[in-house]
């Protein structure tokens, strides 16, 4: 084994993902830079490599003709170039939303969603296969967590959806399967790949992370230099209700969550959003509304009200449109920016909380 190959394999093992299966997609931007350095190649090779993989959509190192041939052979033997396989795709008859089921290089499956608009294309991507949070209104957590996704596996979801639409992706949201802050470093590396002009070139303010409210992640996210945006799944400002709906964050008091969000907004100057799935008979009472108003009062934030989406096996039901409007009007009257999220892709189980790694769609 040559010293270069040995160094590359040592670097591959350090990223925390099985590079023999996932390949070069295990690396984020800094990881690719280290890989280049340990290969004895000049620094600019990292940008070339990134462009070939994420901008030029190369499917083989052989295509990368401006890289040295010997190095390409070494890369192919140590960090193979892999890509997700499309297993199934569904297209909404209501709004053109597309849901994708991908099989990753090690056989694990994951879903993502493409949300088209007149002047934009938003991709909802997954950061984990499955989820350990166990939220009662979400289908993803029913089967638990399979594994974390690597940076390139997340970026690939966005890249491939753009190719399928034959349109540039303008926005990407980590609102698919998984809790991004439970896979913090890989999720941030993925955002940096999406943001990089050598890769997907999506503006930082158009890249959003949605968390169940892991305060350590929020505090860390506030320190990052990029202007990525933040969304927090709240779903109740009453501790007992939230603990029941979201058992994965039961140990995090609402007062601690509010303090972290307040500090984030103060430090970054950016307006985080709260996701609030309205559930009939669970969190739609006047007491729940009053608690939500008090929780958001004086806080730089936006509240997204989401009539809960039905999932198989769940007795939870959405509120009426009238009740959602009453919540909206009360929040706005209290001084909190708020809106009711437009439902997208519900007829193909692609709406919030409905992703569950199923292959029911036809390709």
Secondary structure, DSSP 8 states (H G I E B T S, - for coil): --HHHHHHHHHHHTTSS-HHHHGGGG--HHHHHHHHHHTT--THHHHHHHIIIIIS--SSGGG-TTS-HHHHHHHHHHS-----EEEEEEE-TTT--EEEEEE-TTS-EEEEEEEE-SS-EEEE--SEEE-SS--TT-SGGGG-EEEE--HHHHHHHHHHHHHHHTS---EEEE-SSS-GGGGHHHHHHHHHHHH-TTTT---GGGEEEEES--HHHHHHHTT-SS--EEEEE---SSHHHHHHH-GGGTTS-HHHHHHHHHHHHHHH---EEEEEEEBTTTS-SHHHHHHHHHHHTT--EEEEEEE----TT----B--HHHHHHHHHHHHHTT-EEEE----SGGGT-STT-------S--
